[in-house]
């Protein structure tokens, strides 16, 4: 059997097509799947690196902000009395409030407790004061708190009035609740 030149060319082309198909199926397709898997892994790692970089930049910015705040408030410790305790607070509260009321209840609570090393220079304590007074005397009490030394230590001051709608009118007594958060060394 004699094979013509045309058939040889066609068989050669068919053989090359089969060789190309085998290469595509056995080499190119698995490699492209491996390449896409590796590309996904690279993208995931780049996302993690970007997130870590953002976190690092935020930490650096917070550290700079913390240093700036420490520098700004470095002198505050000298204005705080070193021996400021609950008994001192009680005496100051009595001195401020007692001239304007005849009934007063005081309760203390820890808001932040711990050692100086754990909490920094100070910790925060809360005192709850319940009293009966008139509206004009309440204004005097608030003014006294603003002018007293304890004002340097107060970080939160809340005042609530409890009684009927006529409580603030005239000289009727009303129930007042005061919550004070203050710094303790």
Order of alpha helices (4+ residues) and beta strands (2+ residues): alpha-alpha-alpha-beta-alpha-beta-alpha-beta-beta
